[in-house]
Amino acid sequence: MACAADREDIAPLMDAPGSYRINIAIDGPAGAGKSTVARLVADALQYVYVDTGAMYRAVTLMALEAGLSPEDGEAIGRLAQRLHIELIPGPDGQRVLVDGRDVTDRLRTHEVNRAVARVAGFGSVRQRMVELQRAMAKGKGVVMDGRDIGTHVLPDAELKVFLTASPRERALRRYRQLGEGAGVSLEQLEREMAERDRLDEGREIAPLLRAPDARFLDTTGMGIDEVVARIVEWSREAARTFSEKEK
């Protein structure tokens, strides 16, 4: 199993003078660990991490604060067009700012978890977020995670990974993330996660799908360092391959 020291040795190999930078798309269902893995991969490669899920959560949070129903797609779409969302890297991880206000610590509450799938399914919301996400990836060297990155947002990404785990393990990860004081049981989270999967897979616009050319990685029973090391190695292979094609 890989360790933190292994990840520190990877960045110089990828970012040596003349190295080829690629875009990496990581997709998968809720609770698969995409955000954590994507952030660590980006750190190892000295790439930019774009947490697309946090962007949709930010819109959801703002809608709830404004008293909007998660079912009111028209009103939430108008709200999304007005919001200025920034992803700011920092020593303690990425911070999410909305109109200059740091909302990072409020994005993974149970209320946001329950509403985000509905909000993310609205076409007007997705259109605005995809515009922002594609702009962030223009310069290459980006790791982006979500549910439709490899199929819709960055279909030309040089490396695509579909990350998943068993439903029980995904629910357990989310339970640990929320903490016992959240007032929600593991069984309830598992039911809500199954409903989230159904909504994500069944939505008309950019549903959750594995891209045909995506690498599949089931992380059930795997340690985080092992998962990161696997994707970093795939990234190095992809960078070499695409670099050779351009010579």
C-alpha positions, -999 to +999 in steps of 0.1 A: +000+000+000+012+035-009+021+060+018+023+098+020+060+097+013+053+079-020+030+108-031+057+134-024+080+116-048+055+118-077+052+155-083+088+161-095+084+133-120+053+148-135+064+185-134+099+182-147+107+208-174+090+199-206+066+174-190+032+170-206+002+182-185-032+165-189-067+169-176-080+142-154-117+135-150-129+114-120-165+104-119-186+082-096-216+080-073-221+098-040-198+087-012-172+071-035-145+093-021-140+113-053-133+146-037-107+133-013-090+112-040-091+140-066-076+165-042-047+142-032-040+133-068-039+170-077-015+176-048+007+148-059+009+160-094+010+197-086-022+201-106-053+223-099-082+205-082-117+215-092-144+202-068-175+204-091-196+188-064-188+217-041-200+241-067-234+225-069-235+223-031-228+260-030-258+267-053-280+244-031-269+262+001-276+296-014-310+284-026-319+270+008-307+302+025-329+322+002-359+302+011-363+286-023-378+251-027-353+225-041-381+218-066-382+253-080-358+249-110-367+283-126-359+303-095-328+284-086-315+287-122-318+325-120-300+324-087-272+303-101-266+328-130-260+356-104-237+337-081-199+342-082-183+310-071-146+307-064-125+277-055-095+288-035-066+264-026-052+267+009-030+248+034-061+232+050-077+222+017-098+240-009-122+268+003-154+276-015-164+313-017-198+325-029-199+362-036-168+366-015-182+347+015-165+315+027-192+288+028-169+257+028-179+244+063-217+245+054-216+226+022-219+190+036-247+194+061-275+169+060-299+195+046-276+202+016-270+165+011-308+159+008-314+187-017-283+188-039-293+160-063-325+179-072-307+212-077-279+197-097-304+182-121-318+215-133-305+223-168-300+260-162-279+253-131-258+227-149-253+249-179-238+277-157-216+254-137-203+236-168-193+270-183-173+278-152-157+243-151-146+242-187-130+276-183-110+263-154-097+234-174-086+253-205-050+256-194-046+218-187-032+204-155-066+200-139-081+172-118-119+175-118-144+152-100-181+149-103-207+127-120-206+138-156-170+151-161-158+124-185-190+122-204-201+158-206-179+185-189-145+173-202-152+146-228-117+151-242-099+146-209-067+126-214-075+104-184-109+094-172-116+074-140-149+060-128-145+056-090-170+036-069-175+014-039-202-008-024-234+010-013-228+001+023-192+014+023-202+046+006-229+052+033-204+044+060-180+069+047-206+096+046-218+087+081-182+091+095-179+124+076-211+138+091-204+126+127-227+110+152-241+144+162-257+149+127-288+130+139-290+106+110-285+068+111-263+048+088-294+030+075-311+063+066-279+075+048-278+042+029-314+047+017-308+084+008-276+074-011-296+048-031-321+075-039-293+099-049-279+072-072-314+068-088-318+105-094-282+109-108-285+080-131-320+089-143-318+126-149-323+138-185-293+162-186-258+147-182-268+116-161-242+097-140-226+073-165-192+057-169-175+070-200-166+042-225-129+050-222-129+055-184-108+033-162-129+015-136-118+015-100-138-001-072-123+012-039-142-011-016-116-023+010-088-001-005-068+024+015-067+060+003-030+059-005-035+029-026-062+045-046-043+077-051-011+059-062-031+039-088-046+070-104-013+089-103+004+060-121-024+060-147-018+097-151+018+093-157+011+067-184-015+089-201+009+119-200+036+099-217+012+085-243-002+119-253+032+135-252+045+109-277+015+115-300+023+152-303+060+147-311 
